[in-house]
Amino acid sequence: MKELFLTLVTPMVNHPEEVRINPVEQGNTIVIEVHVAPSDMGKVIGRRGSRAQAMRKIMRAYANQLHRRVVVDIVD
């Protein structure tokens, strides 16, 4: 799951070396903490949160196949 999320986020940012994905399992739920450079935060979130919403949908679809729940948290 971490690799999939890295594949989604890395092409969006100017500083791919600063992208950190931290999946935390809490029971049946996986919380994915996304850390990016402050200058890349807007690119990852997108206008009105459109990119963040799209990434959440993709991750939710993937997690459903694993019978898990996923929460994506973009951390500043």
PDB file of N, CA, C and O in Angstrom:
ATOM      1  N   MET A   1       0.830  -1.186   0.000  1.00  0.00           N
ATOM      2  CA  MET A   1       0.000   0.000   0.000  1.00  0.00           C
ATOM      3  C   MET A   1       0.878   1.254   0.000  1.00  0.00           C
ATOM      4  O   MET A   1       0.553   2.251  -0.645  1.00  0.00           O
ATOM      5  N   LYS A   2       1.984   1.191   0.724  1.00  0.00           N
ATOM      6  CA  LYS A   2       2.902   2.320   0.770  1.00  0.00           C
ATOM      7  C   LYS A   2       3.473   2.611  -0.618  1.00  0.00           C
ATOM      8  O   LYS A   2       3.592   3.769  -1.016  1.00  0.00           O
ATOM      9  N   GLU A   3       3.823   1.558  -1.347  1.00  0.00           N
ATOM     10  CA  GLU A   3       4.398   1.719  -2.680  1.00  0.00           C
ATOM     11  C   GLU A   3       3.392   2.352  -3.647  1.00  0.00           C
ATOM     12  O   GLU A   3       3.751   3.202  -4.461  1.00  0.00           O
ATOM     13  N   LEU A   4       2.134   1.928  -3.547  1.00  0.00           N
ATOM     14  CA  LEU A   4       1.091   2.503  -4.396  1.00  0.00           C
ATOM     15  C   LEU A   4       0.956   3.993  -4.126  1.00  0.00           C
ATOM     16  O   LEU A   4       0.854   4.792  -5.057  1.00  0.00           O
ATOM     17  N   PHE A   5       0.954   4.360  -2.870  1.00  0.00           N
ATOM     18  CA  PHE A   5       0.795   5.771  -2.538  1.00  0.00           C
ATOM     19  C   PHE A   5       2.002   6.584  -2.982  1.00  0.00           C
ATOM     20  O   PHE A   5       1.850   7.716  -3.440  1.00  0.00           O
ATOM     21  N   LEU A   6       3.195   6.023  -2.852  1.00  0.00           N
ATOM     22  CA  LEU A   6       4.394   6.714  -3.345  1.00  0.00           C
ATOM     23  C   LEU A   6       4.310   6.932  -4.851  1.00  0.00           C
ATOM     24  O   LEU A   6       4.723   7.976  -5.356  1.00  0.00           O
ATOM     25  N   THR A   7       3.775   5.948  -5.566  1.00  0.00           N
ATOM     26  CA  THR A   7       3.607   6.062  -7.016  1.00  0.00           C
ATOM     27  C   THR A   7       2.645   7.189  -7.367  1.00  0.00           C
ATOM     28  O   THR A   7       2.812   7.850  -8.392  1.00  0.00           O
ATOM     29  N   LEU A   8       1.647   7.412  -6.533  1.00  0.00           N
ATOM     30  CA  LEU A   8       0.683   8.482  -6.781  1.00  0.00           C
ATOM     31  C   LEU A   8       1.252   9.864  -6.458  1.00  0.00           C
ATOM     32  O   LEU A   8       1.038  10.816  -7.208  1.00  0.00           O
ATOM     33  N   VAL A   9       1.970   9.972  -5.353  1.00  0.00           N
ATOM     34  CA  VAL A   9       2.394  11.283  -4.852  1.00  0.00           C
ATOM     35  C   VAL A   9       3.679  11.793  -5.502  1.00  0.00           C
ATOM     36  O   VAL A   9       3.773  12.978  -5.820  1.00  0.00           O
ATOM     37  N   THR A  10       4.652  10.938  -5.701  1.00  0.00           N
ATOM     38  CA  THR A  10       5.976  11.369  -6.156  1.00  0.00           C
ATOM     39  C   THR A  10       5.958  12.189  -7.445  1.00  0.00           C
ATOM     40  O   THR A  10       6.657  13.201  -7.505  1.00  0.00           O
ATOM     41  N   PRO A  11       5.202  11.815  -8.481  1.00  0.00           N
ATOM     42  CA  PRO A  11       5.223  12.635  -9.709  1.00  0.00           C
ATOM     43  C   PRO A  11       4.622  14.037  -9.546  1.00  0.00           C
ATOM     44  O   PRO A  11       4.853  14.902 -10.391  1.00  0.00           O
ATOM     45  N   MET A  12       3.871  14.270  -8.497  1.00  0.00           N
ATOM     46  CA  MET A  12       3.212  15.565  -8.301  1.00  0.00           C
ATOM     47  C   MET A  12       4.127  16.633  -7.718  1.00  0.00           C
ATOM     48  O   MET A  12       3.874  17.826  -7.890  1.00  0.00           O
ATOM     49  N   VAL A  13       5.176  16.224  -7.038  1.00  0.00           N
ATOM     50  CA  VAL A  13       5.946  17.158  -6.221  1.00  0.00           C
ATOM     51  C   VAL A  13       7.259  17.574  -6.890  1.00  0.00           C
ATOM     52  O   VAL A  13       7.764  16.889  -7.779  1.00  0.00           O
ATOM     53  N   ASN A  14       7.795  18.706  -6.447  1.00  0.00           N
ATOM     54  CA  ASN A  14       9.091  19.182  -6.916  1.00  0.00           C
ATOM     55  C   ASN A  14      10.244  18.602  -6.106  1.00  0.00           C
ATOM     56  O   ASN A  14      11.383  18.576  -6.572  1.00  0.00           O
ATOM     57  N   HIS A  15       9.951  18.140  -4.904  1.00  0.00           N
ATOM     58  CA  HIS A  15      10.975  17.599  -4.008  1.00  0.00           C
ATOM     59  C   HIS A  15      10.615  16.165  -3.615  1.00  0.00           C
ATOM     60  O   HIS A  15      10.201  15.921  -2.482  1.00  0.00           O
ATOM     61  N   PRO A  16      10.771  15.213  -4.547  1.00  0.00           N
ATOM     62  CA  PRO A  16      10.384  13.829  -4.245  1.00  0.00           C
ATOM     63  C   PRO A  16      11.207  13.195  -3.135  1.00  0.00           C
ATOM     64  O   PRO A  16      10.766  12.236  -2.503  1.00  0.00           O
ATOM     65  N   GLU A  17      12.400  13.725  -2.896  1.00  0.00           N
ATOM     66  CA  GLU A  17      13.237  13.171  -1.829  1.00  0.00           C
ATOM     67  C   GLU A  17      12.670  13.467  -0.440  1.00  0.00           C
ATOM     68  O   GLU A  17      13.058  12.824   0.535  1.00  0.00           O
ATOM     69  N   GLU A  18      11.765  14.422  -0.345  1.00  0.00           N
ATOM     70  CA  GLU A  18      11.173  14.777   0.943  1.00  0.00           C
ATOM     71  C   GLU A  18       9.821  14.103   1.185  1.00  0.00           C
ATOM     72  O   GLU A  18       9.191  14.336   2.217  1.00  0.00           O
ATOM     73  N   VAL A  19       9.380  13.283   0.259  1.00  0.00           N
ATOM     74  CA  VAL A  19       8.112  12.578   0.435  1.00  0.00           C
ATOM     75  C   VAL A  19       8.318  11.424   1.393  1.00  0.00           C
ATOM     76  O   VAL A  19       9.187  10.577   1.185  1.00  0.00           O
ATOM     77  N   ARG A  20       7.517  11.393   2.441  1.00  0.00           N
ATOM     78  CA  ARG A  20       7.559  10.291   3.399  1.00  0.00           C
ATOM     79  C   ARG A  20       6.135   9.783   3.599  1.00  0.00           C
ATOM     80  O   ARG A  20       5.210  10.560   3.839  1.00  0.00           O
ATOM     81  N   ILE A  21       5.979   8.487   3.499  1.00  0.00           N
ATOM     82  CA  ILE A  21       4.684   7.838   3.699  1.00  0.00           C
ATOM     83  C   ILE A  21       4.822   6.951   4.921  1.00  0.00           C
ATOM     84  O   ILE A  21       5.708   6.098   4.981  1.00  0.00           O
ATOM     85  N   ASN A  22       3.950   7.151   5.893  1.00  0.00           N
ATOM     86  CA  ASN A  22       4.016   6.384   7.122  1.00  0.00           C
ATOM     87  C   ASN A  22       2.674   5.693   7.362  1.00  0.00           C
ATOM     88  O   ASN A  22       1.756   6.313   7.899  1.00  0.00           O
ATOM     89  N   PRO A  23       2.541   4.415   6.973  1.00  0.00           N
ATOM     90  CA  PRO A  23       1.296   3.703   7.241  1.00  0.00           C
ATOM     91  C   PRO A  23       1.264   3.207   8.693  1.00  0.00           C
ATOM     92  O   PRO A  23       2.215   2.589   9.170  1.00  0.00           O
ATOM     93  N   VAL A  24       0.167   3.484   9.375  1.00  0.00           N
ATOM     94  CA  VAL A  24      -0.001   3.058  10.763  1.00  0.00           C
ATOM     95  C   VAL A  24      -1.250   2.189  10.834  1.00  0.00           C
ATOM     96  O   VAL A  24      -2.346   2.646  10.508  1.00  0.00           O
ATOM     97  N   GLU A  25      -1.090   0.950  11.255  1.00  0.00           N
ATOM     98  CA  GLU A  25      -2.231   0.038  11.356  1.00  0.00           C
ATOM     99  C   GLU A  25      -2.870   0.168  12.730  1.00  0.00           C
ATOM    100  O   GLU A  25      -2.195   0.130  13.759  1.00  0.00           O
ATOM    101  N   GLN A  26      -4.188   0.322  12.717  1.00  0.00           N
ATOM    102  CA  GLN A  26      -4.968   0.417  13.948  1.00  0.00           C
ATOM    103  C   GLN A  26      -6.155  -0.517  13.798  1.00  0.00           C
ATOM    104  O   GLN A  26      -7.222  -0.110  13.339  1.00  0.00           O
ATOM    105  N   GLY A  27      -5.966  -1.770  14.187  1.00  0.00           N
ATOM    106  CA  GLY A  27      -7.029  -2.758  14.018  1.00  0.00           C
ATOM    107  C   GLY A  27      -7.244  -3.036  12.543  1.00  0.00           C
ATOM    108  O   GLY A  27      -6.312  -3.418  11.836  1.00  0.00           O
ATOM    109  N   ASN A  28      -8.473  -2.846  12.076  1.00  0.00           N
ATOM    110  CA  ASN A  28      -8.841  -3.087  10.677  1.00  0.00           C
ATOM    111  C   ASN A  28      -8.613  -1.850   9.802  1.00  0.00           C
ATOM    112  O   ASN A  28      -8.877  -1.875   8.600  1.00  0.00           O
ATOM    113  N   THR A  29      -8.122  -0.774  10.415  1.00  0.00           N
ATOM    114  CA  THR A  29      -7.931   0.495   9.712  1.00  0.00           C
ATOM    115  C   THR A  29      -6.448   0.776   9.512  1.00  0.00           C
ATOM    116  O   THR A  29      -5.631   0.522  10.398  1.00  0.00           O
ATOM    117  N   ILE A  30      -6.111   1.301   8.344  1.00  0.00           N
ATOM    118  CA  ILE A  30      -4.753   1.745   8.066  1.00  0.00           C
ATOM    119  C   ILE A  30      -4.794   3.257   7.884  1.00  0.00           C
ATOM    120  O   ILE A  30      -5.494   3.768   7.010  1.00  0.00           O
ATOM    121  N   VAL A  31      -4.038   3.965   8.716  1.00  0.00           N
ATOM    122  CA  VAL A  31      -3.920   5.414   8.588  1.00  0.00           C
ATOM    123  C   VAL A  31      -2.626   5.686   7.842  1.00  0.00           C
ATOM    124  O   VAL A  31      -1.548   5.299   8.294  1.00  0.00           O
ATOM    125  N   ILE A  32      -2.732   6.351   6.704  1.00  0.00           N
ATOM    126  CA  ILE A  32      -1.557   6.677   5.906  1.00  0.00           C
ATOM    127  C   ILE A  32      -1.236   8.147   6.131  1.00  0.00           C
ATOM    128  O   ILE A  32      -1.982   9.035   5.720  1.00  0.00           O
ATOM    129  N   GLU A  33      -0.102   8.382   6.800  1.00  0.00           N
ATOM    130  CA  GLU A  33       0.352   9.746   7.031  1.00  0.00           C
ATOM    131  C   GLU A  33       1.291  10.135   5.889  1.00  0.00           C
ATOM    132  O   GLU A  33       2.271   9.441   5.618  1.00  0.00           O
ATOM    133  N   VAL A  34       0.987  11.237   5.231  1.00  0.00           N
ATOM    134  CA  VAL A  34       1.771  11.704   4.093  1.00  0.00           C
ATOM    135  C   VAL A  34       2.493  12.978   4.500  1.00  0.00           C
ATOM    136  O   VAL A  34       1.867  13.952   4.921  1.00  0.00           O
ATOM    137  N   HIS A  35       3.821  12.964   4.371  1.00  0.00           N
ATOM    138  CA  HIS A  35       4.639  14.135   4.675  1.00  0.00           C
ATOM    139  C   HIS A  35       5.318  14.567   3.386  1.00  0.00           C
ATOM    140  O   HIS A  35       5.982  13.763   2.732  1.00  0.00           O
ATOM    141  N   VAL A  36       5.153  15.845   3.015  1.00  0.00           N
ATOM    142  CA  VAL A  36       5.818  16.406   1.836  1.00  0.00           C
ATOM    143  C   VAL A  36       6.443  17.742   2.221  1.00  0.00           C
ATOM    144  O   VAL A  36       6.167  18.282   3.292  1.00  0.00           O
ATOM    145  N   ALA A  37       7.280  18.264   1.345  1.00  0.00           N
ATOM    146  CA  ALA A  37       7.879  19.580   1.576  1.00  0.00           C
ATOM    147  C   ALA A  37       6.767  20.627   1.644  1.00  0.00           C
ATOM    148  O   ALA A  37       5.771  20.515   0.929  1.00  0.00           O
ATOM    149  N   PRO A  38       6.926  21.638   2.490  1.00  0.00           N
ATOM    150  CA  PRO A  38       5.891  22.683   2.587  1.00  0.00           C
ATOM    151  C   PRO A  38       5.538  23.319   1.243  1.00  0.00           C
ATOM    152  O   PRO A  38       4.381  23.666   1.006  1.00  0.00           O
ATOM    153  N   SER A  39       6.519  23.469   0.375  1.00  0.00           N
ATOM    154  CA  SER A  39       6.247  24.083  -0.936  1.00  0.00           C
ATOM    155  C   SER A  39       5.442  23.160  -1.851  1.00  0.00           C
ATOM    156  O   SER A  39       4.867  23.626  -2.835  1.00  0.00           O
ATOM    157  N   ASP A  40       5.391  21.869  -1.549  1.00  0.00           N
ATOM    158  CA  ASP A  40       4.644  20.906  -2.363  1.00  0.00           C
ATOM    159  C   ASP A  40       3.254  20.593  -1.811  1.00  0.00           C
ATOM    160  O   ASP A  40       2.478  19.876  -2.443  1.00  0.00           O
ATOM    161  N   MET A  41       2.947  21.127  -0.646  1.00  0.00           N
ATOM    162  CA  MET A  41       1.683  20.801   0.005  1.00  0.00           C
ATOM    163  C   MET A  41       0.482  21.131  -0.885  1.00  0.00           C
ATOM    164  O   MET A  41      -0.436  20.319  -1.001  1.00  0.00           O
ATOM    165  N   GLY A  42       0.475  22.284  -1.501  1.00  0.00           N
ATOM    166  CA  GLY A  42      -0.638  22.689  -2.357  1.00  0.00           C
ATOM    167  C   GLY A  42      -0.800  21.788  -3.568  1.00  0.00           C
ATOM    168  O   GLY A  42      -1.920  21.540  -4.014  1.00  0.00           O
ATOM    169  N   LYS A  43       0.305  21.300  -4.101  1.00  0.00           N
ATOM    170  CA  LYS A  43       0.248  20.416  -5.260  1.00  0.00           C
ATOM    171  C   LYS A  43      -0.363  19.077  -4.902  1.00  0.00           C
ATOM    172  O   LYS A  43      -1.105  18.495  -5.694  1.00  0.00           O
ATOM    173  N   VAL A  44      -0.058  18.589  -3.720  1.00  0.00           N
ATOM    174  CA  VAL A  44      -0.592  17.297  -3.292  1.00  0.00           C
ATOM    175  C   VAL A  44      -2.076  17.419  -2.951  1.00  0.00           C
ATOM    176  O   VAL A  44      -2.858  16.515  -3.246  1.00  0.00           O
ATOM    177  N   ILE A  45      -2.462  18.525  -2.337  1.00  0.00           N
ATOM    178  CA  ILE A  45      -3.863  18.713  -1.957  1.00  0.00           C
ATOM    179  C   ILE A  45      -4.710  19.057  -3.179  1.00  0.00           C
ATOM    180  O   ILE A  45      -5.820  18.546  -3.328  1.00  0.00           O
ATOM    181  N   GLY A  46      -4.196  19.916  -4.052  1.00  0.00           N
ATOM    182  CA  GLY A  46      -4.939  20.294  -5.251  1.00  0.00           C
ATOM    183  C   GLY A  46      -5.958  21.383  -4.982  1.00  0.00           C
ATOM    184  O   GLY A  46      -6.246  21.725  -3.835  1.00  0.00           O
ATOM    185  N   ARG A  47      -6.493  21.918  -6.064  1.00  0.00           N
ATOM    186  CA  ARG A  47      -7.502  22.966  -5.945  1.00  0.00           C
ATOM    187  C   ARG A  47      -8.748  22.409  -5.283  1.00  0.00           C
ATOM    188  O   ARG A  47      -9.331  21.426  -5.741  1.00  0.00           O
ATOM    189  N   ARG A  48      -9.145  23.056  -4.199  1.00  0.00           N
ATOM    190  CA  ARG A  48     -10.311  22.636  -3.403  1.00  0.00           C
ATOM    191  C   ARG A  48     -10.196  21.188  -2.921  1.00  0.00           C
ATOM    192  O   ARG A  48     -11.204  20.531  -2.659  1.00  0.00           O
ATOM    193  N   GLY A  49      -8.964  20.699  -2.807  1.00  0.00           N
ATOM    194  CA  GLY A  49      -8.747  19.346  -2.302  1.00  0.00           C
ATOM    195  C   GLY A  49      -9.013  18.247  -3.310  1.00  0.00           C
ATOM    196  O   GLY A  49      -9.191  17.086  -2.939  1.00  0.00           O
ATOM    197  N   SER A  50      -9.041  18.607  -4.583  1.00  0.00           N
ATOM    198  CA  SER A  50      -9.414  17.627  -5.613  1.00  0.00           C
ATOM    199  C   SER A  50      -8.411  16.481  -5.726  1.00  0.00           C
ATOM    200  O   SER A  50      -8.814  15.326  -5.866  1.00  0.00           O
ATOM    201  N   ARG A  51      -7.126  16.775  -5.668  1.00  0.00           N
ATOM    202  CA  ARG A  51      -6.130  15.701  -5.760  1.00  0.00           C
ATOM    203  C   ARG A  51      -6.148  14.819  -4.517  1.00  0.00           C
ATOM    204  O   ARG A  51      -6.056  13.595  -4.614  1.00  0.00           O
ATOM    205  N   ALA A  52      -6.264  15.438  -3.367  1.00  0.00           N
ATOM    206  CA  ALA A  52      -6.328  14.655  -2.126  1.00  0.00           C
ATOM    207  C   ALA A  52      -7.548  13.746  -2.142  1.00  0.00           C
ATOM    208  O   ALA A  52      -7.469  12.585  -1.742  1.00  0.00           O
ATOM    209  N   GLN A  53      -8.653  14.265  -2.596  1.00  0.00           N
ATOM    210  CA  GLN A  53      -9.887  13.470  -2.676  1.00  0.00           C
ATOM    211  C   GLN A  53      -9.714  12.298  -3.649  1.00  0.00           C
ATOM    212  O   GLN A  53     -10.151  11.185  -3.358  1.00  0.00           O
ATOM    213  N   ALA A  54      -9.085  12.540  -4.793  1.00  0.00           N
ATOM    214  CA  ALA A  54      -8.871  11.482  -5.779  1.00  0.00           C
ATOM    215  C   ALA A  54      -7.965  10.392  -5.210  1.00  0.00           C
ATOM    216  O   ALA A  54      -8.227   9.203  -5.396  1.00  0.00           O
ATOM    217  N   MET A  55      -6.892  10.799  -4.515  1.00  0.00           N
ATOM    218  CA  MET A  55      -5.996   9.812  -3.911  1.00  0.00           C
ATOM    219  C   MET A  55      -6.713   8.991  -2.838  1.00  0.00           C
ATOM    220  O   MET A  55      -6.490   7.787  -2.713  1.00  0.00           O
ATOM    221  N   ARG A  56      -7.568   9.651  -2.073  1.00  0.00           N
ATOM    222  CA  ARG A  56      -8.332   8.933  -1.044  1.00  0.00           C
ATOM    223  C   ARG A  56      -9.254   7.894  -1.680  1.00  0.00           C
ATOM    224  O   ARG A  56      -9.388   6.784  -1.164  1.00  0.00           O
ATOM    225  N   LYS A  57      -9.883   8.246  -2.791  1.00  0.00           N
ATOM    226  CA  LYS A  57     -10.769   7.296  -3.477  1.00  0.00           C
ATOM    227  C   LYS A  57      -9.999   6.091  -4.001  1.00  0.00           C
ATOM    228  O   LYS A  57     -10.454   4.954  -3.877  1.00  0.00           O
ATOM    229  N   ILE A  58      -8.831   6.344  -4.588  1.00  0.00           N
ATOM    230  CA  ILE A  58      -8.013   5.240  -5.097  1.00  0.00           C
ATOM    231  C   ILE A  58      -7.594   4.323  -3.957  1.00  0.00           C
ATOM    232  O   ILE A  58      -7.687   3.100  -4.070  1.00  0.00           O
ATOM    233  N   MET A  59      -7.137   4.907  -2.873  1.00  0.00           N
ATOM    234  CA  MET A  59      -6.683   4.105  -1.736  1.00  0.00           C
ATOM    235  C   MET A  59      -7.845   3.361  -1.088  1.00  0.00           C
ATOM    236  O   MET A  59      -7.678   2.234  -0.621  1.00  0.00           O
ATOM    237  N   ARG A  60      -9.017   3.985  -1.057  1.00  0.00           N
ATOM    238  CA  ARG A  60     -10.198   3.325  -0.497  1.00  0.00           C
ATOM    239  C   ARG A  60     -10.586   2.106  -1.332  1.00  0.00           C
ATOM    240  O   ARG A  60     -10.944   1.061  -0.788  1.00  0.00           O
ATOM    241  N   ALA A  61     -10.513   2.247  -2.654  1.00  0.00           N
ATOM    242  CA  ALA A  61     -10.833   1.127  -3.547  1.00  0.00           C
ATOM    243  C   ALA A  61      -9.846  -0.018  -3.344  1.00  0.00           C
ATOM    244  O   ALA A  61     -10.236  -1.185  -3.312  1.00  0.00           O
ATOM    245  N   TYR A  62      -8.577   0.322  -3.210  1.00  0.00           N
ATOM    246  CA  TYR A  62      -7.553  -0.704  -2.977  1.00  0.00           C
ATOM    247  C   TYR A  62      -7.764  -1.385  -1.621  1.00  0.00           C
ATOM    248  O   TYR A  62      -7.663  -2.608  -1.518  1.00  0.00           O
ATOM    249  N   ALA A  63      -8.049  -0.613  -0.606  1.00  0.00           N
ATOM    250  CA  ALA A  63      -8.253  -1.162   0.734  1.00  0.00           C
ATOM    251  C   ALA A  63      -9.490  -2.057   0.779  1.00  0.00           C
ATOM    252  O   ALA A  63      -9.506  -3.050   1.508  1.00  0.00           O
ATOM    253  N   ASN A  64     -10.522  -1.719   0.012  1.00  0.00           N
ATOM    254  CA  ASN A  64     -11.724  -2.555  -0.020  1.00  0.00           C
ATOM    255  C   ASN A  64     -11.411  -3.952  -0.522  1.00  0.00           C
ATOM    256  O   ASN A  64     -12.011  -4.923  -0.060  1.00  0.00           O
ATOM    257  N   GLN A  65     -10.481  -4.072  -1.458  1.00  0.00           N
ATOM    258  CA  GLN A  65     -10.085  -5.389  -1.954  1.00  0.00           C
ATOM    259  C   GLN A  65      -9.430  -6.217  -0.852  1.00  0.00           C
ATOM    260  O   GLN A  65      -9.497  -7.446  -0.871  1.00  0.00           O
ATOM    261  N   LEU A  66      -8.803  -5.547   0.099  1.00  0.00           N
ATOM    262  CA  LEU A  66      -8.136  -6.224   1.213  1.00  0.00           C
ATOM    263  C   LEU A  66      -9.048  -6.348   2.428  1.00  0.00           C
ATOM    264  O   LEU A  66      -8.630  -6.840   3.476  1.00  0.00           O
ATOM    265  N   HIS A  67     -10.304  -5.896   2.283  1.00  0.00           N
ATOM    266  CA  HIS A  67     -11.283  -5.883   3.379  1.00  0.00           C
ATOM    267  C   HIS A  67     -10.768  -5.075   4.570  1.00  0.00           C
ATOM    268  O   HIS A  67     -10.895  -5.475   5.727  1.00  0.00           O
ATOM    269  N   ARG A  68     -10.185  -3.928   4.243  1.00  0.00           N
ATOM    270  CA  ARG A  68      -9.650  -3.022   5.246  1.00  0.00           C
ATOM    271  C   ARG A  68     -10.249  -1.642   5.026  1.00  0.00           C
ATOM    272  O   ARG A  68     -10.897  -1.393   4.010  1.00  0.00           O
ATOM    273  N   ARG A  69     -10.032  -0.761   5.969  1.00  0.00           N
ATOM    274  CA  ARG A  69     -10.443   0.630   5.871  1.00  0.00           C
ATOM    275  C   ARG A  69      -9.175   1.469   5.843  1.00  0.00           C
ATOM    276  O   ARG A  69      -8.206   1.150   6.532  1.00  0.00           O
ATOM    277  N   VAL A  70      -9.171   2.527   5.062  1.00  0.00           N
ATOM    278  CA  VAL A  70      -7.979   3.370   4.968  1.00  0.00           C
ATOM    279  C   VAL A  70      -8.350   4.830   5.199  1.00  0.00           C
ATOM    280  O   VAL A  70      -9.397   5.299   4.753  1.00  0.00           O
ATOM    281  N   VAL A  71      -7.468   5.539   5.905  1.00  0.00           N
ATOM    282  CA  VAL A  71      -7.618   6.969   6.141  1.00  0.00           C
ATOM    283  C   VAL A  71      -6.329   7.616   5.672  1.00  0.00           C
ATOM    284  O   VAL A  71      -5.245   7.211   6.092  1.00  0.00           O
ATOM    285  N   VAL A  72      -6.432   8.614   4.807  1.00  0.00           N
ATOM    286  CA  VAL A  72      -5.251   9.325   4.298  1.00  0.00           C
ATOM    287  C   VAL A  72      -5.180  10.665   5.009  1.00  0.00           C
ATOM    288  O   VAL A  72      -6.117  11.462   4.958  1.00  0.00           O
ATOM    289  N   ASP A  73      -4.047  10.906   5.677  1.00  0.00           N
ATOM    290  CA  ASP A  73      -3.842  12.138   6.435  1.00  0.00           C
ATOM    291  C   ASP A  73      -2.623  12.854   5.872  1.00  0.00           C
ATOM    292  O   ASP A  73      -1.501  12.363   5.999  1.00  0.00           O
ATOM    293  N   ILE A  74      -2.833  14.009   5.253  1.00  0.00           N
ATOM    294  CA  ILE A  74      -1.733  14.796   4.712  1.00  0.00           C
ATOM    295  C   ILE A  74      -1.255  15.726   5.821  1.00  0.00           C
ATOM    296  O   ILE A  74      -1.949  16.665   6.210  1.00  0.00           O
ATOM    297  N   VAL A  75      -0.054  15.443   6.321  1.00  0.00           N
ATOM    298  CA  VAL A  75       0.489  16.127   7.495  1.00  0.00           C
ATOM    299  C   VAL A  75       1.403  17.248   7.047  1.00  0.00           C
ATOM    300  O   VAL A  75       2.218  17.078   6.140  1.00  0.00           O
ATOM    301  N   ASP A  76       1.260  18.412   7.700  1.00  0.00           N
ATOM    302  CA  ASP A  76       2.152  19.528   7.356  1.00  0.00           C
ATOM    303  C   ASP A  76       3.337  19.603   8.282  1.00  0.00           C
ATOM    304  O   ASP A  76       4.183  20.484   8.131  1.00  0.00           O
TER     305      ASP A  76
END
